[in-house]
């Protein structure tokens, strides 16, 4: 796509106030009305790189979208508005609308086509995501990224075999990113091939040793292979990166319960997760409450068990259902 050209008069006519860029555009737009939309887009392009002023960039893009008839300017306006909606506002529906409008103007912009595929993935519209990502695969420059994205789509669809086919293709193409190793490991993890999952996740951790999710999942793999000490090592590494990580604390509690039969230590770790959580009703806390309910029930502390089972339902917005039915999760094993 051709970029819009900066009028030379911006540099000469306003050189005396060039440092005050907002004033420059204000005067230029007022005094050169014939170039109003071009000047607005130049201003939007400058604001796009200034994170605190991206909302203003979006407002300017909307003006151009509503007023301009020039495809080149409209394309840039749609692109900026789409990126801001996607990245800053997480408004995927709005972003998709802008990306699709851009595709009407520039049907061969494969970067935009790939963005449409990513946006449909964010919206969990699998068929549309696959359709557009396959289009992006047709271009040499976006082929590798599109192939990896197809793997991500099938991973989200829980079609792990197809996801792995695309991930392996990426590896054959020489792609070795942290995300690719992580998602490959995740696919093997969901297939319960814990040994291969560990190998891929370790490769991911070599490229990113700051993500607590990676050692946590490696710990789960070792726990699934009944290796108490290695599992404990990786859960501890995860906690070193994220001290209040409920999943890792739950993993350690489960180790003490499964391998040591030590209910009190297990309860201690789970209660620590509750004390330190910043999201007491977050999805990650469901297992904590469920397992505390089970442990207290096994220790015949029914009052505490009822309390934690109710919190488990509350995380799902079903506390009224619990109150009505007085449901309990039963003895069972820890999850």
N, C-alpha and C positions, 0 to 999 in steps of 0.2 A: 504494500500500500504506500502510495506517495505521501510524504509528510507535507504538512501545510507550510508555506514559505513565510518567513518573517519579513514584513515590509521594511524597507531600508529607512523610512522616515522615523521609525521607532528609535533608531540609534542616533540619528542626526538631529531631528527636531526636538527630541526630549533628552539630549545628552546632559543638560544642565541639572536635571532631576533624576538621572538614571538610577541612582541608588534607591530612590523611593519608588519601587516597581509598581506598587498599587496605584500611586498617583499617576505614573506613566500611562497605565492602562485606562484609568479613569478619564484622563484628558484625551488620549488617542481615540477611545470609543466615542467620546462626545464630539470631537473635531473631525473625525474621519468616518462618518456614519455609513458610507458605502462599504467599508471593510469591517463593519460592526461584528458580524459573526466570526470572521477570521480572527479578529482581535480577541474576541471572547474565548475562542478555542486556544489561542496562544496563552491567554491568562489561565485557562483551565489546565493546560499542560504544565505550566509552572506550579500551580497550586497542587497538582497531583503528586508532586515529589515532596510536598510539605505536609506531613501527616496531620498536624493540627488543623489544617485548612482544607482537608479533603471534602468536608461537607459542602463548603463553598464551591469547590470544583464541581461537585455533583449538581448543585443548583444551576451553575453556569451551563453545564451540559444539557440540562433540561430545557433551558431557554433556547439553545441552539437546536435541539431536537424538535421543539414546538414551532420554531420560526424559520429555520433554514431549509433550503431546497437543494443545497449542494451536497452531493453524495460523499465527497471527500471529507467535508467537515462533519457531516452526520456520522460517518464511520468512526471518526475519532471520538465524537461525543458518546456514541453507543459503547465504544470500547472502554473509555474511562468510567462511565457510569456503571458498566457491568463489573469491572474489576473492583470498584469501590463497594458496590452492593454485595459482591461475593466475599471479598477479603475482609472488609471493615465491618459491614453490617450483618453478614451471614444471612442475608435475605436472598436465598437461592432462587425463589420464584421470580423476583424482580430482575436478578442477574440474568436468568435464563431468557426473559423477555428481551433484554438488551442484546444478548449474544445472538438470538434468533433474528432480530432486526438487522444486526450487522451482517449476518449470513445472507440476508436478502440483497444487500448491497455488494458484498464481496463473497461470492459463493466458493471461491477457490482459496480462501484464507484458512489454511489447515490448522493454524494455531487456534483460531476461533472455533473451528469445528471440534478440535480436541477439548477446548474449554466447555463446549456444549455437552460433550460426553461426560466430563467431570461434574458438571452441574446436575445432569440427570442422575448421576451416581449419588450425589449429595442428597437428592430428592428421593432416592431409593426407587427410581423408575428404571428398572433394569433393562427392559427391552429397548427403550429409547436410548439409554446409555450405550448399549452394545451397538445399536444401529449407527450412531454418530461416531463412536470410537473406531468402528470398522472403516468408516469413511476417512478418518484421520490416518489410518494405517496405510492408505493408498499413496501417501506422500512420503518420500524418502526422509525428509527432515523431521517428520513427526512420527515415523514408523516405530522407533524403539519405545518412545514414551507411550504411544497408543497401545503397543503390545503389553507393556507393564500395566497400563490402566485396565485393559481387558482382564488381566489376572486379578486386579483389585475388585473389579465388578463381580467376577465369578466367586471370589472369596466372600464378598458381601452376600452373594446369593446362596452361599454354603454349598456350592458345587466345587469342592476342593480339588478334585481330579482335574477338571478343566482349568481351574486357576493355576495349578502346578504346571500344566502344559505350557501356558503362556509365560510363567515365571522361568521355566527351564529354557524356553526360547530366548528370553532376555539374557540369561546367563551365556547362552551360546553366541549372542550378539556382542558379548563383552561388557554387559552391564553388571556392575557390582556395587550398587548403592546400598546404604544402610537400610532404607525402606524396603528395597527388594529382598535383601536377606531376611529382614524382620517378617515381612509378609509371607515369604516362602516358609520360614520356620513356623509361622502361625498356621498355615495350611496343613503342614505335617502334624502340628500339635492337635488340631481339630480332628485329624485322621487317626489320632492316637499312635502315631509313629514317633514316640518321644525321643528316641535316639537321634533320628535324622533332624527332628525339630531342634534339639539341643545344638547340633553342629551348626545349623543355619543361624540360630539365635546368637551363638558365640561369635560367628562372623559379623553379625550385626553389632554386637557389643564392642568389637574391636574398632568399629568406625564411629560408634557413639557410646561412650561410657558414662553418660550423664542421664540416660533414660531409665528410670527405676522399673519400668514395665519389663525390660529385657531380662535382668537378673531374676525378677519375680517369676517370669514364665519358665526360665531355666530351672528355678527351684521347684516349680510344679512338675516339670518333666522328671527331675531326680526323685521327687516324692512318689510319682507314679511308678518309678522303677524301684521303690522301696529302699532308697539310699538316704537314710536319715541325715547323715552328716553333711553330704554335699547339698542336699535340699536346704538344710539350716544355713549353710554358708551363703547360698545365693539369696535366700530370704533376708539374711542379715545385710548383704550388700545392697539389696533394694531399699531396706530401711535406712542405710547410711546415706542414700541419695534422697529419700523421701521419708523422714522419720515418722510421719503419721499415716503411712500407707496402710489402709485397712486390709487390703488383700494379702499383703505380706504378713501382717500380724495374725490374720486368720490362718495363713499357711503354717506359721510357727505353732499356733495353738493346735492345729490339726496334727502336726507332727508329735507333739507331746501326748495328745489323746490317742493317736493310732499306735505309736511305737513304745510309749512309756506308760500309757494308762494313767497319766497324771492329770486328773481333772482340774485340780486347783491351779496348777501352772497354766493350763490351757485357758481357764476362766480369766486368769490374771492378764494374759495377752489380749484377750477379747475385750475386757473392760478397759484396758489401756487404749485400744482403738476407739472406744466410745469417748473416753476422756479427751482424746487429742483430735478427733475429727472436726473439720470445719463444715461438714455437711451431714448433720445427724440423721437426716431422712434421705440421703443420697442412695442411689442404686447400689453402690459398693458396700453400703452398710447392711443390706438385707441379710447376707450370709452371717454377719457378725451377730445380729439379733437372733436369727434362726438357730445358730449353733449355741448361743448362750441359753436359749430356751431349752434346747435338747440336753445340755450339760446339767442345768439346774433341775430339770425334770428327772434325770438319772440320779441326781443326788437328793431327790425327794423334796427339793425346795420349790414347791408348786406355786407359791406366791410370786417368787422371782421368775419362774418359768413362764407364768401367765403374762407377767409384765413384758418380758422380752418377746414372746410370741406376738403380743399385741403391737409392739414396735415394728416387728417384721411385717405385719399387715399394714401398719401405718406408712411404711416406706412405699408401699404400692397403692396408697390411697384407699385401702380396704378396711380401715379400722372399724367402721360401722358394721361391716360384715362379720368381723371377728367378735365384736360386742354382741351381735345378734346371735351368732352360732356358737360362741365360746370355743372356736376351733383350736385344736392343739396339733402340733406337727408330729406327735408321737415320739417314741424313744429314738429309733433309727441311728444311723451313723452320722457323723458330722459331714457337712458338704464341703 
